[in-house]
């Protein structure tokens, strides 16, 4: 572990973010300004008669324009909600939008200055301590005033008048984003300060104009030159590595040829299949992430609690270790002056007794607020629910626990509690959900040990129908917000990873003594996923503010800062318990899991069709890079989709999307015929898979829809635009009402039956699939065949009928009753040896251990989706050796996708490199991926 001085040094050179104007409000109105007397060198706080809205963050224009902006965005919510049909991912208005994207800006330079008027500041200061910069356009003593606060929201002083006069126009016009940190100790009258300046991409017109203005105002831009030098060096190294990889890859693979459509080909036995496949271990990369947490040896030696008397289930040793950790986390002890270890990033000095936060270098003499709870992030299938139930029993009688869960697993909690808890220690469980739920007070809820609800119900209680303003955080007379809970448990807690979503706001507003997040995937896309979870459990010291989180972790991690990696490791150790089922001491006694890439050759005719599509894709990429319009980008994504479909079966890649795009050339909108709706859904699905952003809110598509003019949005965002403007914000085409919106095909790109599809035709991949089925049948083996396209499952189903296989099917077009029947058939009927399954439907929430072989027919952009599908089969309860076959067409986009997936695993799980929230930056990253796919 690097010494603390290394982190402090990094803090003194690293970037800082500033706060919004609501920092003090989060302190329940506490302020030290009232006791301060004005001085010649300080800008006193305006008198009480001044409106608080006159104090704006550095992201805000003066209050008049800020108020106009607020009025423009305060729109009524949609009226078409059903009783509990609330979108927990709806984006709420946020005053921190610019702060949230601050890590995407370019560093222009650093301005040394000072803080004046510090004589009335009673706090402490360290060199490298992070501070907050707030613009005060309403300050009656100086309209250019810029105030400096510590991360707790207490005023330190102001920037000198002359410097503020120079910087204020950049802030008010949102040309620069300012961050800062103390450069030395506080003196009698002032304190040295370094202001870091960030702005738009310097290669854009906006960036060029900014550089010219800064040069005229004699503001430093030295950091830009250093960044450009570094970029050139990295590009040179990347090209050299690519050349070495290309040389090494030549002649690496030899592939068995398949004869599409010729079912008389000599069958291959299992040894032939395995010999023709490449053994892989995709989880090996993800495992590197565990280095950020406790080591396996440390986890093995954790103390163990005694099993509670009320638990009747036999608990494994690692589960009892988890129980002890849960108990300890709920009663954290502050750091002591003689203890060298930090507690939740806080340390205490052995000389003056003050507490210092290692992330922000914030110093206080008051005992810090510590989080009671944390993140239980054990691998899927290790028993997180049982571990948490054992905590409930061990702590029974001390208050009511609220469990918030997705609807699909809500009933699991009452069932699991009944299964694991002795009748003599029975926990009273109440399910609070649905339109028929009764109005309940705190006294009503407190009659139960456990209350179970859903994210949707919680969001409805938080912001009822037609509400547009977030409520204050306070106890109410009835409902879920009338209680201060003993603890709140979030099942599948990664659902709150978006800090601006309604569901996240709803859970954060709950009052409780302890807070827990249960998730097997604490980080799905980026490090910011972790931020929302940490804020919920109660991280302190400044990290609970996203702009500060960006400055100390997100940007430094992106830049490869070693001390940031150390800090992230410290955070994971402080708040998270994560064990993987592969760890030796877990000893689940699971049979081995072997994964293979099984490469398949195109036939000559298939290759001709694929090569034509690839040529078209490269042309579309070239056109987009030259013209850069939304239409050319959609065309590029559409051709990529057809290339992927062609890898499965040549019949899947029809011409309907091409025909649709031709219609857009003639008119802005198209008629929503069944054929056109299918084509629009194809386009939308590609945008979903490639993680496109909603052009309105710049967040990942939430409840995605596509318009009759071919543009994709989050449903709530475009619904509000239609309500007020009735025009598409991208092309200004008329959108009369929401009937112009087309939702995605059901469950991840699934199509309804296609009457034009000849399901009797074969393909190279289908023949390879049948060879594997033939080679693995018998001895009680069962196989799950995954695909994201139900049309391909239709083709496979026809072939299974022809060859006499008994099978069941599970996809998004089926009712819940039929899905349950399919699961029962797979498990209970020994003659049913195959399940056809939609990848999107089966990624979570199912137990498929009746099967022991998995065939993944098509590659998925997000590797975690494939991993979760495999984990449905290889989990606790699996009795047989499990094999996974990824069918990949040789020399195709699928082969390149495997490489892109490998990079994504590294980015998300090791470096936690950020997916940009800024649309242009995000698209730039995806274009880099597309270039790799077409390399």
N, C-alpha and C positions, 0 to 999 in steps of 0.2 A: 504494500500500500504506500503511495507517495506520501511524504510528510505533509502536514497541513500547510506548511509554508508554500509548498508548490501550488496548492489550490488557491491560496491567497494571492500568490503572484499572478496566476492565471486570471483571477478575478480583477486584479488591478490593470490588466491589459485587455481583458475581454470586453465584450459589448454589454450594454445595459439597456433595459426597456423602461418606459415610464408608465405611470399609473393613469387610470381614468379619474374623473372627478368624484367618483363615488367611494374612494378609499376610506374616508372618514366615516361615511355612512355605515360601512361594514363594521365599524367599531362601536356601533350602537350609540352614535351621537357624541362619543367622547372626543374632546378636543382640548388642546393646551393653548390655543390661540387667544382665548378670552383673557388669560392672565398676562398676556404680553403687552408691554408698553411700546408705543411707536418710537422709532429712533431715526436719526438722519440717514443712516445707512440701510435701513430696512423698510420694506413695504408692509405696513401693518395690515392685518385682516380688515376688510371692509366692515362697517357697522352692521349690527344685526338686521337692519332694515334691508340690506342688500340681499337679493335673491340668490340662493345657492346655485341656481342654474347659470349665474354669471361666471362661475368658476368652471372652466372647461379644461379638459385634458389637452395634451399637446396634439391630439388628433383632431380636435374640434376647431371649427372656425368660430369667430365671435358669436355670442349667444343668439343674436337675431337670426343668422342663417342656420344655426343649429336647431332652433325651434321650428323653423320652416321645414327643415329636413325631417324632424320628428313628426310633424303633422302629415307630411307626405306618406310616411311609412306606417302611420297608425291606422290600419285598415281593419275592418270587421272580419272575423273568421268566417269560414264557409258555414252555411246553414244546413248542409246536407248530411251532417253527422248522424249516425245512429246512436243508440243509447250509450254504448261504451266503445264505439268505433272511432277512437281517438288516435291520431298519428303521433306517437311519442317521439318520432324523429323530426317533427315539424320544427323549422328554424324560428326561434324567437328573436325579436329585435335585441341588438346588443350594442352597447356603447364602446365596446372594445374591438370592433371589427378590424381596425387598422392595427391595433396591438397584436391581434391574433396572427396577422400576416407579416409582422415585423421581421421575422426570421428570413423572409424571402427577399428582403431589400439588400442593396449593395452598400458596402461600407465605403464611404467617400473620404472621410478623414476624421482627425481628432483635434478638438479645440481646447487648449489649456486655459482655464479661467479660475474663478473662485466663487465661493458663496459668501455673501455679506449679510450682516444683521444676525449673526449667530449668537449674540450675547444672551438671548433669552431662550436658547435651546438647552434643555437640561439633560438631554440624552448623551449617549457615548458615540464615539466614532473611531473607525479603523481605516487605515489606508487600504483601498480596495473594496470598501463597503459599498454595496449597491444602493442607489438612491432613486427616487422618483422625480421626474420633471413634469411640472404641471403649468399649463398656460393659464394666466389670470386676465383675460380681456376686460373683465368688469372691475379690476382694481382701481379705486378712485384716485390713488396716488400716482399711478403710472399705467397707461393703457397698454404698454408693452411688457408688463410684469410677467416674469417667469419664476415660479416658486419651486423650491427644493424641499421634498419631504423624505423622511426615512421610510423603509418598507412597511412600517407599522402605521404610516399615515400621519406622523407627527412632523410639524414644520420645522425645518432646520434654518432656512433663510431664503434669500433670493439671489439670482444672478445679477451682477452689476448692471446699472441702467444702460450704459453704452453697449454692452454685449447683448443685453436683452433687446435693445432697439434694432440690432442687426439681425438677430435670430427670429424675432417675433413674426416678420412677414413670411418667412419660410414655414413656420408652424401654421400660421393662419391660413395659408394657401395650400397646405399639405404638400409642400415640396420636399421637406426634409422630415425625417423621423429622428428625434433626439433621444439618446440614452446617456447615462452618466454614472460615474462612481467617484468616490472621494479619492483624492490623490495624496492625502496626508492627514495629519491630526488637526483638530479644530484649535485655532488660536483665540485670542481675546476678541478679535473683531471679524475674522474671516476664516475660511477653510479652503484649501486648494481643491479644485474640481477639474475632472476631465470630461468633456462632453463629446460623445461619439455621434457622428452624423451619418445617416443612412438615407438612401434615395433610390429612385427608379434605375432600371438597367441602363448603364451609361452608354450602351450601344443604340438605344432608342432615341427618337427625336426629343422626347421629354428629358431623357438623361443628358443629352448633349446640351440642351438649353439650360439645364440645372448647372452643369459644369461651367458654362460661360458666366452665369449669374454669380456663382460662388467665386470665380476668379475675379470678377469685377468688385465683389465685396471683400476680397482678400480673405476668404475662408479656405482652410487647407483641404486639399483633395489627394494627398499623398497616398492614402490607402488604396486608391483606384489603380495606381501604377503598379504597386506591389501585387495586387490581386491579378492584374493582367499578366505580369511576369510569371506568377505561380500557375495560372491557367495554361499558359503556353508550355510550361515545363511538364505539367500533368498530361496534356494532350500528346506531347512527344512520347512520354513513357507509355501512354495507353496504346498508341499506334504500334510502338515496338512490341508490346505484349501481345497485341492482336496478330502481328506477323508471326511471332513465335508459336502462338496457339494454332494458327492456320497450318504451319509446317508440321506441327506435332499431330494434327488431326488427320492428315492425309493417310489413307489406307488403314485407318484404325479399325473399321468395321467391315465384316463380311456378313452378308445377309442371305438367308434362305429365300428363294423365289417362291411366290405363290401364284397359282393359276386360277384367276378369278373365273367363277362360273363353272369350273370343272370339278364337280363333287366326286369324281372318280379318282382324284389324285390319291396316291398311296398315303394312308394315314401315318402320322408321326407318333412315336411313343414319347413319354414324358422326358426321357433323357435327351432325345433329339430337340425337343422344344427348349429345354434348359440350355443345351449346348449352343443353340442358335440365338440365345438371348444374352443381354449384358446385365450382370448382377449390379444393382445400384443400392445406395443407402441414402435416400434424400434427407432423412432425419439427422444425419450426421452433422449437416450444416447447422440445423436448428439447435442441436445440442450444444454448439459453441456458445449459444446465448446464456446457458446456465452458468457460465463462468462469471456472469454479472451478479449472480446470487451467491448463496453459500456453497461451499464445495461439497462434493458427495461425502467426503470423510466427515465434515462438520455436521451434515444432515444425519449421517448414520449415528453420530454420538450425541444427538440431542437428548435432553432428559425426557423421561416417559412418565405420564400420569397413570394413576390407577384407574381401571375401568369403573365408571360410575355404577353403583348398585342397581340403578334403574334401567340399565341397558342389558337386554337379554341376548343380543347378538355377540358372538365372539369377535373381538376387535384385534386386528393385526398390530404388531409392535409399532410400525410406522404410523398407524392411525392413533395410537395412544400418545406417541410423540407429538402428533399434530394437536391433540387435545391439550397437552401441557403448554404448547406454544400459544394456542387460542386463549387459555386462561391467563398466561403472562401478558399477552398483548392487550387484554382488556383492563389490566391494572399496571400500566407502565410507571416506572419509577424515574424521576428526573435524574440527570447526570450528577454525580458527586465530584467534589473538587479533587478527590484522590483517585478518581476513576479515569483512566486514559481513554477508555472507549466512549464513543459518542452514543447518545440516545436520541433516535429519530433526528439525527444530524445536529443535535445540540451538545455542546461541551461546556464545562464549568471551569473557570480559571482557579488554580490553587493559590493564587496571590490575592486577588481582589474579589473572588466569588461571583464574578459576572458570568453570564451565559452568552455564548457565541454560537450563531448558526453557521455551520460550515459551508452551506451553499451560498448564502447571501452576505456572510460576514457581519450580519446585524448583531449588535451587542445590546444587552439589557440586563438590568439588575433584578428584574422580576422573574420569578420562576416561569419558564415557558409553558404554554398550553401544549399538552401531548395528546396525540390521537389515541383513542381507546378502540382498538380494532385493527383491521388491516386487510390484506388481499390473500385469500386462500386460493392458490393457483395451481394446485396439484393437477397432474395429467388427467385427462378424461378416463373414467373407469377406476380411479383409485379410491373412491368413496368419500368425496367431499361432503356429500349430504349426511352420511353417517357420522363423520367427524363433527359436523356442526350440531347434529342432534345430540351427540354426547355432551357438547358444551351446554345445550339447553337443559339437559337433565342434571348436569353437575351444578348448574346455577339456578335450578328451579326454585320458584317462589319469590324471586327478587324483582319481578316485574314482567311485563308483556313484551314478547318479541314480535316484530313485524317482519314477515317474509314477503319480498316482492319478486315475482317470477313471471316468465313468459306464460301465456295461456296454455301452451302445449304441455308444460310440465308442472302447472300449478297443482293439479290433483296428486302429483307424485309426493308432495310434502306430507299431506295427511296420511297417505298410504305408507310412506316410509317411517313416519313417526309411529304408526300403529304396529308396523313390523318389528321395529328395533326396541321399543320401550315396553318394559314390563307393565302389566295391568296394575300392579301395586303402586307404580309411579306414573300413572297415566297423565299425559299432558292434554289439557283441554284445547282443542284446535277449532278455530272458526274461519270459514272461508268468506271473505268480504269481496264480492264480485257480482257484476251483472246489473241489468237495468232494474231488477226487482229488489236490490239490496235496501235494507231499512236504514233510516237515519239513526246513527248511533253517537253517543257521547263518550267522553273519556271513561266515565264510570262503566259504561256498557262494554267497551273494549277490554278494560282491565279485569273483567271476570274470566278472561281466557289467558292461557299461557302463551299461545301462539295464534296470531292472526295472519292469514295468507291472502294476498291480493295480487293483482297483475299490474304491470307497468301502465296499461291503458286505464285501468280503474283509478290508479294513483294520479295519473295526469288529469283525469276528469275531475277528481276531487280538488286538485291543485288549481286548475283553470277550467271552470265549467264552460258549457257551450256558449258561443258568441262572446266570450271574454277575450279582450285584446291586450289587457294590461296585467303584468305579473303582480301577484299579490305580495304584501309584506310578509316577512318571515316572523310569524307570531302564532301563538296558540289560538285556535278557533273554538267555537262552541260545540260543533259536531264534526264528524268525519275523521279521516285519517290524520288530519292536522290538529286535532283537539288533544292529542296525547303526546307526552314526552316518553317515548318508548324506551324500554330497557336496552334493546338493541334493534338495529335494522339490518337485515340480511338481504343482499341483492343476489339472486340466483341468475346465472348467465350475465354477470355484471358488466361484461363488455358492451352490453346494450346501451350504456350511458357514455360511451367514449366520445361522443360529439358534445363539446362543452356548451354549444348554443342550442341544443335540441330541447324540446319541451320535456321529454322524459328525464333528461339530466337535471333540468331546473326543478322538476317535481321531487326527485329523490333527495336532492341537495337541501331542499327547503324543509324536510322532515326534521323533527327534534328528537334526539335520542342520546343515551349515555354512550353507547358503543355502536360502531358501524363496521359491517363486513361486506366484502365483495367476493363472491365465488365465481371463478372463471378458469377455464383451462387455457384461455387465450387472452392474457392481459394486454397484449399488444397485437392488434390485428393488422393495421396499416402503417402506423407511425408512432413515434414517441409521444405525440399528443394524446393518443389513446390512453396512455398511462396517466397523463395529467388529470383527466376527469376523475379517474378512480382514486387517485391520491387526494384530490381536493375533497371528494366525498367522505373519505375516512378521516380527514382532519389534519392533513399536513400543515405545518405552520412555518413561521420564520420568513414569510414572503413568497414561498413556492406555491401558495394557494392562489396566487394571481398569475394568469396565463402569460402576461407579458414578461414577468420575472422568470417564469419557468422557461420561456423561449430563450431568454438571454443567458441563463446559467447552464442549460442543458441542450436545448434543441439546436441552436446555432453552433455552439462549440462541438457537439457530437458530429454535426454535418461537416465541420472543418477538421475533424480528426484529432481533436484536442485530447491528449492522453488523460489529463486531470479530470476532464468531463466524464470519461469512461469510469474513472475511479469514483467520482461522485455518484454516477448512476448505479454503480455496484453497491455503494453505501446505502442508497435509497432502497434498492431491492432487498438488501439484507435487513433493513430496518422495518419494512412494512409488508414484505411478501414471503410466503412459504410456498415453494414450488419443488415438487419431487416428480421425477419421470418414472414411468413403469419400467424403463430399461435399466434403472439403477439396481446394482446388485443387491443392496441391502433391502430393497422393497420386496423382492422375492415373491412376486405374484405367481410364480411357477407357470407363467404363460408359455405355451409352445413357441418355437421360433417363428419369426416373421421374415420371409425372404421377398425382396422386391426386384423385379426385372423390367428392363426395357426390351421389348420384343419387336425388332425392326422388320418391316414388311416392304417388299418391292412392288412398285406399280407395274401393271401390265403396260404394254406399249401404248395402247389406246388411252389408258388412264393417264399415263405420263404426258401424252400429247395434250389432253384436256387440262391437266394441272399446269403444264408449262405455259399454256396460253393465258391462264388466269394469273400466273406469277408475272408474266410480261405486262399484263394489264395493271397489276398492282404496282409494279415499279414505275410505270408511266403515270399512274395516279399519284404516287408519292412525289415524283418530279414535278407534276402539275401543281400539287398543293404547295410545295416548297417555293414555287415561283409565284403563284397567285395567292395562295393562303386563304381562300374563301371557305365558308362553312360547308357549301355544297361539295367542293372538291375533297374536303376532309371526310364528309359522310361517304362519298364515293370510294375513297381509299379504304375506310373501315368495312364497307360492304364487300369489296373485292377480297379483303382478308378473310371475312366470314365465309365466302364461297370457296376459297382455297382450303380452309379447314374442313368444310363439309365435303369437299371433293376427296379429301383423304379418307373419309369414312365410306362414302358411296357416291358415285358420279351423279346419281339421280337427285341428291339432296341440293346440289348447287344450281338451282333453276335460274331463270332469267327474270323473275318477277321484280326483283329490286332494280335491275338495270332498266326494265320497262318503266318503273315508277320514276326513276331519276330522269328519264327522257321526258316524262310528263311535266316534271318540275321545270325543265328547260322552256316549256311552252307557257306554263302558268304558275302562279305562286302557290296555289293549293291544288289538291287532287280530291276527287270524290271518294268518300270512304266506302268503297265497294269491298266485299270480302277479300278479293285478290289484293287490293291496295292496302287493306288493313294488315294482311299477313306480311306484305313487303315492309310496311312501316314498323311492324313488330320486329322484323329481322334487323332493321337499322337500329332500332332502340336497344335490342339485345346486345349488339356489338358495342354500343355506347356504354351500357351497363357493365359489360365484361371488361372493357378497357378503362373503367373507373373515370368516366367523364364527369365533369362538374356541371351543376346547374348554372346556366349563364346568369341567373338573376342573383342568387345568394352566394355563388362561388363555392358551395359545399358539394360533396359527392351527391349524385342524384338520389333524392329521397322520394319514395313513392313515385318512381319515374313514369313519365308519360311522354308521348310524341304527338306533335300537332299535325293537322292536315297539310301544313306547309313544310313538314319534315324536320322540325327542330325539337330537341328533347329538353325537358325541364323537370324539376320537382313539382309534383302536382299542386301543392299548396301555393307555391310561388306563382306559377302561371295562372292559377285560378284567381288570385288576387289581381293580377294584371288584366285578365279578361273582364273581371268585375268592374274595373275602372276605365279601361282603355279600349277593350275589344279588338286589340291588334297584337300581333306577334312582336315582341320587343327586338327580335333579330332581323326580321325582314319587313315588318309593318303590314304583313298580310292580314286580312280581316279574319277575326276569330269571334263569331257571334256569341257563342256560349261554350260550356264545357263538353258539349257533344262533339266538338272539333278535336277532342283529346282522345288518343288511343292508348290504352294501358298495355303493359307487356303481356306476351303470351304467358300462360299460367306456369308458375314455378320454374323460373330460370330458362326461358327460351323455348319452352315446349310448345309444339304446334298441335293443333287438332288434326284429325285425320285428313290426309291429302288425297283427294279422289284421283288425282293424276299420277300418283305414285304406284309403280308396278313393284309390289313387294316380293315378287318371285325372282327378280334379277339379283345377281350376286356381285361381289366386289372382292378385291384382294384382301382387304381387311376382314371382311366377313368370313372368307375362307380360313384366314389365320385364326380367327376367333373359334371357328368350328374345330380346327385342328387341336386347339388347347382344350376345348370341352371334351373331345374324344379321348385325348391323352390323360385327362385327369378324372374321368368318370370311374365309378365303382368304388368299393371300400368305404361307402358312406360319404364320399366327398360331395359337397354342394358348392355351387358357384354363383356369385352375384355379378351380373354384367351391368356396368354403369355406362350411361351416355347422357349428354345434356340435351340430345335431340330425340324426342319421342318418335319422330318419323323414322329414325334409324332403328329404334327399338321395334317399330312395326315390321321392318324388314327382317330383323333378327328373329322376331316372333314367328314370322312366316316360315323361316328356315327351320326353326325348332319343331314346328308342326310337321314339316316335311320329313324330318329325320327322326321323329318319334320321341322327342324329349317331353317330359312332363315339367311344367314350369308355372310360376306365378309372376305377377307383375305389380309394380308399385310406382306410380307417377302422379303428377300434380293434377291430372284430369279426373282422378278417382275420388269418390266420397270417403269420409273418414271410416265408415263401416267397411267399405271394400278394402281399404288399406289394412285395417285390422285383420280382415279375412286373409289377405295375402301373407301377412306376417305369421299368422297361425298355420297356414298351409306350409310355408317354408320350414317351420319348426316341427310341426306335428306329422307331416306326410313324408314318409321315407322315400316315396317314389318321386316326389317333387325335388329335383336336383338342381334347378336353375331358377334364379330370380332376375327378371329384367327390371332395372331400377333407374329412375331419374337421378342424376347426380345432385341436382339442386334440392330435391326432396329428402334424399337420404344422407345429406351431409351432417345433420345433427339430430339428436333426440331419439334414435332407434337402436335396438339391440338386434344385430344380425349374426350372432355367434353360431346359429345353426349352420351357416356356411363357413367354409374355410379357404375358398379360393376367390380372388377378386380379379376381374378384367376391366380395366379402364380403357374405353375405346377412343376417347378424345381428350386432348389436353385442355386444361382450364387455366386461365390467366393467373388466378390466385392459387398458389400451391396449397394453402391451408384448407381449401375446400376439398381437394383430393385426399389430404391427410385425414380429415375428419370422416370422410366416407370410409376410408380403410379402417379407421378406428371403430366403426360400427361393427366390424367383423373381428378384428384382433383386439379383444378387451377381456376383462375379467369374465370368466365363464367359457372362454374358448378352450376346447379340449384337443384340437388338432393343430398340426403345423399349418401355418397360413402362408399362401403364396399370392403375390400381387403381380399381375402382368399389365404393363402399360404398352398398348399397341401403338407403334409410331411408324409412320410411312417414311421410308429412307429418302434422304435428300429432299426434305419437304419442310414446310413451315412448322410442322409438329416437332421436328428435330431441333429447330431453332428455339421453339417455345420451351423445350426442356432446359435449354441454356439460360433463357430469360428467367425461368422459374428459379433456377439456381442462384442467379444474381439477386432476385427478389428475396429469397430466403436470407441471403447474406445481409441485404439492406435492412430488412425488417427485423431480423432476429439477432444480428450481431452488431451492426453499426447503427441500427435504428434510424437510418437516413430518412429524412422527411419527404412525404408526398406533399407537394405544394398545395396550399389552399388558394393560390392565385392561379386563375385559369390559364394564362399564357405560360407560366412556368410549368404547370402540370402537363400541358399539352406538349411542351418541349421535351419533357421526360418521356412521354409516351412515344413521341416521334423517334427518340433514340432507340426505344424498344422495337418499333416498327422497322427501323433500318436494320437492326440485328436480325429480325425475322426474314427480311428480304435479302440478307447478305449472301 
